[in-house]
Amino acid sequence: MAKVPGAAPVKSRLHPALTADRATELYRCFLLDRLDALTDALEEATHAPGPELLRQFADFNSAFHTLIVKAARSRQLMLVLEHLIETPLILHKRFEGTPMVNIARTIRHHREIVAAFRARDPELARATMTAHLMSARSSLL
């Protein structure tokens, strides 16, 4: 009598092994989905603005940029952006009348950045990220 194969051997025959290429693409998809989710959460928070909105903005914005920097695996970039990510919260508190405009602009920029990543266009990604950082900087000056 032949032995009935267990679930693991059958599954391994039905599903091809996860290659490095497939794992990389899977990671990329998870990363893009997470960036979209963070941007969606920030946008959702703006529908019922309250006293916590600036804190939520800072948290979602920091998570968005930190995820990109970690995915880039650049220690230099992490050190440079470390201060830029948290600084806007402190300075936004000085401009009580403009946070919604700044948050709306940030949401648009984040969507453009993710779209550039999805398009696999490094030049567009670099340009949109640079424009985003320059715009945030100019709104604080």
Helices and strands as residue ranges (DSSP letters): H 7-14, H 20-46, H 53-72, H 75-92, H 99-118, H 122-140
